[in-house]
Amino acid sequence: MEVSVETLAHGTKVCISRAHRFGTDAMLLSGFARPRRAETAVDLCSGCGIVALRWHDLGHRGPCRAVEVDPEGTSLLEQALAEDAALGHITPVCADLNELRGDGLAHLVAANPPYFTGGFVSPKSARATARHEGGCTLEQVAAAAAALLRDGGRFALCHRADQFARVCAVLSAAGLEPKRAAFAKQKAGDVPWLVLVEARKNRRPGLRFEPDVFMEDEGGRPSAQLQKIYREGM
């Protein structure tokens, strides 16, 4: 496995491979919903550990489990942790989220789950697992999050914007009531390509829409809004 290193805004190193790298969706998710400094957090579908590492980069120091089914992804996070003692509050967990024991302790759970239910499936196992629902459906992710969260705890995920209605229905059915949502668009006037949703366990309905997030400004450059999210979160 060939490993390279990316450095986040405040110096945290992320080890990546060709199979396990991160994109804008993970950066937006980790900025959209962040644990408070000492809160207990869980990063599901963790990949190389980007969400857990980004939370650390933004100031989180509480217990954080990063759950990933692919040993290669877990190995990348372990390499990052070995290089920085300050990351000791993060625990890599190589496991199928369907087999996790729900302890009802987490303040925040986040997931960047597989988005696709059909179409072309990559012959590369790691890419197929990351992109297509198989042994990790949206329903299973929501059930795992609900079991891990304390009452009133927060679950955040990103998904395709055209799946927003399904996301809300699945979360509500799992006892996770959608409370905040934001759409990401390439630029003003475009249709959204991503939706970010934060739900709370066992709370009443009531959804607030945050301002849209634009990737580019009118000149096609990374927007000031996006640059701020990368530095500070949302």
Disulfide bonds with the S-S distance in Angstrom:
none
